[in-house]
Amino acid sequence: MSDALDQLPDAIVSQIAAHDYGVTFSITRSYGEWDIPLEDQDDLRCDVVLGEQGTVESESHSSQVYLWPVTIGFRKKFGPSATDPTTGRISNAAIDQCKGILKETIDLLWGSRRPSDLDSAVLMRMENVMPFSRKHLANNRQYTGLFTAIYRLTVEN
């Protein structure tokens, strides 16, 4: 089971990495340590995280169907260059750019519905869309935005 499930976030990483966003960022499959503050400033990161729990159904004697969540999160720690000099806060433009990349990723995945490297997976729906975390902005000067994509993965026995 884990091999088939591990292929899902790996395929999503490949799909996101192949898209031209017009900006560079690092992307990796991880285990979603969202609340740990980033150390590096001004680097945008994308984490693709297989959900902790999903459901398994038997489609037939020869295959199983997994309904499994994958959370995609973007994080960026802002340095002094992103500060609005009039307010002392992170500039709206800096936060809006990150939110735009999050939305572009939602549109990318929803538009294709299937990861390019895994034909047995189909995107069913999006849940828990969080365009930004006020807590992370205030406490860590860090953008965190994420969403969960629910995939249907058919695995032959």
RAPE-V132347 format. One record per residue. N is the residue number from 0. BURIAL is 1 if it has 16 or more other C-alpha atoms within 10 Angstrom, else 0. Layout:
n->N burial->BURIAL
n->N burial->BURIAL
This chain:
n->0 burial->0
n->1 burial->0
n->2 burial->0
n->3 burial->0
n->4 burial->1
n->5 burial->0
n->6 burial->0
n->7 burial->1
n->8 burial->1
n->9 burial->1
n->10 burial->1
n->11 burial->1
n->12 burial->1
n->13 burial->1
n->14 burial->1
n->15 burial->1
n->16 burial->1
n->17 burial->0
n->18 burial->0
n->19 burial->0
n->20 burial->0
n->21 burial->0
n->22 burial->0
n->23 burial->0
n->24 burial->0
n->25 burial->0
n->26 burial->1
n->27 burial->1
n->28 burial->1
n->29 burial->0
n->30 burial->0
n->31 burial->1
n->32 burial->0
n->33 burial->0
n->34 burial->0
n->35 burial->0
n->36 burial->1
n->37 burial->1
n->38 burial->0
n->39 burial->0
n->40 burial->0
n->41 burial->1
n->42 burial->0
n->43 burial->1
n->44 burial->1
n->45 burial->1
n->46 burial->1
n->47 burial->1
n->48 burial->1
n->49 burial->1
n->50 burial->1
n->51 burial->0
n->52 burial->0
n->53 burial->0
n->54 burial->0
n->55 burial->0
n->56 burial->0
n->57 burial->0
n->58 burial->0
n->59 burial->0
n->60 burial->0
n->61 burial->0
n->62 burial->0
n->63 burial->1
n->64 burial->1
n->65 burial->1
n->66 burial->1
n->67 burial->1
n->68 burial->1
n->69 burial->1
n->70 burial->1
n->71 burial->1
n->72 burial->1
n->73 burial->1
n->74 burial->1
n->75 burial->1
n->76 burial->1
n->77 burial->1
n->78 burial->0
n->79 burial->0
n->80 burial->0
n->81 burial->1
n->82 burial->1
n->83 burial->0
n->84 burial->0
n->85 burial->0
n->86 burial->0
n->87 burial->0
n->88 burial->0
n->89 burial->1
n->90 burial->1
n->91 burial->0
n->92 burial->0
n->93 burial->1
n->94 burial->1
n->95 burial->0
n->96 burial->0
n->97 burial->1
n->98 burial->1
n->99 burial->0
n->100 burial->1
n->101 burial->1
n->102 burial->1
n->103 burial->0
n->104 burial->1
n->105 burial->1
n->106 burial->0
n->107 burial->0
n->108 burial->1
n->109 burial->1
n->110 burial->0
n->111 burial->0
n->112 burial->1
n->113 burial->1
n->114 burial->1
n->115 burial->0
n->116 burial->0
n->117 burial->1
n->118 burial->0
n->119 burial->1
n->120 burial->1
n->121 burial->1
n->122 burial->1
n->123 burial->0
n->124 burial->0
n->125 burial->1
n->126 burial->0
n->127 burial->0
n->128 burial->1
n->129 burial->0
n->130 burial->1
n->131 burial->1
n->132 burial->0
n->133 burial->0
n->134 burial->0
n->135 burial->1
n->136 burial->1
n->137 burial->0
n->138 burial->0
n->139 burial->1
n->140 burial->1
n->141 burial->1
n->142 burial->1
n->143 burial->1
n->144 burial->1
n->145 burial->1
n->146 burial->1
n->147 burial->1
n->148 burial->1
n->149 burial->1
n->150 burial->1
n->151 burial->1
n->152 burial->1
n->153 burial->1
n->154 burial->1
n->155 burial->0
n->156 burial->0
